[in-house]
Amino acid sequence: MVYWITGLSGAGKTSVGEILVDLLRKQNRNVVFLDGDIMRSVFGDSFGYSYEERKNLGFIYARLCKMLAEQGLTVVCCTIAMFDVLREWNAANISGYTEVYLKVPFSVLKTRNKKGLYSELKEEPSFEYPKNPHLTVNGDGTFTPGEIALQILSH
C-alpha cells in the first residue's frame, strides 16, 4: 500500500505523515516514511526547482514507492509533486495507491510560511492541483494532524 500525501509547502504533510506512520506501526505494519524534503537531500540535492526537474524528481519518488510496495512494505510518501501526469502514473502503476490531498487556503499557508516561500507572493502559486484524490482533507487547522491521520486510516 502506498499513501501519497500531497499539498503545498506548509500544508502539514510531514506532520500528518509521521503520525500516520506511527498508527500503521501500531497495527504491526512494516512501514517506510518518505518525505520530499528529506529525499531531496538523500539524492544529493542534485535536482533544481524548474518544472522539469521537479517532475523528474517526483517520478523518482513514485518509482521508489512502487518498488518498496512491491516488496511488501507500506509506504507513506509526503511530497508536493503537483503534476497530473505523475499522479496518473501512480494510479495506473502502483497497486494499493491512495492519494490524499491536504487542501489549505493560500491565506493560511502564508501565515505558516516556515520556509519563507510565500513571503513575496501576492497570489497562490500555479500548480496542477489534484483533480480526483481518494481523499481531500481540509488542512487549515480545523483538524489536528492526528485527526487527519485517523481520517486517512478510516478511508
N, C-alpha and C positions, 0 to 999 in steps of 0.2 A: 504494500500500500504506500502511496505517496501523497502526502498532504502538501500541496503547493500553496503557500500563503503569500499573497501579493497585495500591494498597496504602495502608495508613495512613501518617501522618506518621512519618518515621524508618525506613521500610521499605527505603530505598535506591533509590527510583525514579529520582531525578535522577542519581545516580552510575551506575546501570546504563544509563540513557538516554543519557548523554553518551558512554559507551564504545560503545554500540550505534551511535550516530550516526557515530563515528569509523570503526568497522568497515564500515558501509554506504558511507561516503565512499571508503574504500579500494577498494570494489567499483565505484567511479565512479558511484554513485547520487547523484542530486540529492535532498538530504535537508534537511528542516526539523525543528528541535528545538523543541518547545513544552513548557514547564514550567509547572505550575499556579501556583506562587508568582510567577514572572516575569509570566505572563499576567494575573494578578490586578492587578499594578501597571500593566501596559500599558493595561488597561481602566479605569485611574484609581481603583483601589481603591473603585469605586462599588458594589460588591456586599458585603453583610454576610455573616454566618455562620449565618443561620437556615436551616432545612431548604429552604424555597422559594428563597431567594437562592442557596444552594449548588447546588441542582438547576438553576436557570435559568442560572447560570454554566457548569455542566457541559454544558448544551445548546449554549451559545455555543462552547465548546471543540470539541464534536462537529461542529457545522456548519462551523467553521473547518477542522477536519481533513478533512472531506468535500470542501470547496471546493478545498483545496490538493491533495488526492489526485487530484481530477478534472482538475487542471492538470498531472498527470504527475509530481508530487513524491511522494517517500516521506516520511511524517510519523512522527515519534516523539513521542508525547504522554505526558507523565508527570503524572498527576493522581490525587488521591484519588477524587473523583467516585463515591462508593459508592451508586449508585442503580440498581436493576434496570431501571427504565424507560429510563434513559439508555443502558445497555449494550445493551438490546434494540433501541433505536433505532439505535445504531451498527451492530449486526449486520445489521439489515434495510436500512440506507440507505448504508452505506459499503462499496464494493467493495474487497476485499483487506483487510478488517478483521481484525486479530489482537489478541486480548485476552490480556494477561499479568498474572497476579496474583502479586505478591510477598507471600507469606504469612509473617508474622513473629509469633511469640508475644508477647503483651502484656508479659510479663516482660522480654523483650529490648527492646521499644520503650521501656519505662520507663527502662531504663539508658541508651539513646541520647539521647532526650528533648532534642535541641538547641534546640527552640523552647519548651520548658517546658510543653508541652500536657498532659503526663501527670502532672505533679507532684502535683496534688490528687486524681487519680482512684484509686480503690481497685479498680475493676473495668474491664475492657475496654469501650471505648465501643461503643454500639449502632449498627451500620451494616448496610446491605444488602450483605453480602459477596458477591462473585462466585459464582454457582452453577455456571456452565458455561464458565469461561475456556478458551481454547485451550491455555493453558499455566499451570500453577501451579508456582511456584518457591519453595523454602524460602529465605527471606531472613534467616535467623537468624545468619548468619556462617559457615555450613558451606561456602558457596561465595563466592568473591570476586565483586565486581561484574563483572569481566571474564569470569569463568566463566559467570555468569548471562547476560551479553550473548551469549556464544557459544551457550548453550543456546537462547536466543531465535532466533538466526540459523539454527540447525540444525533448529529445529522445523518 
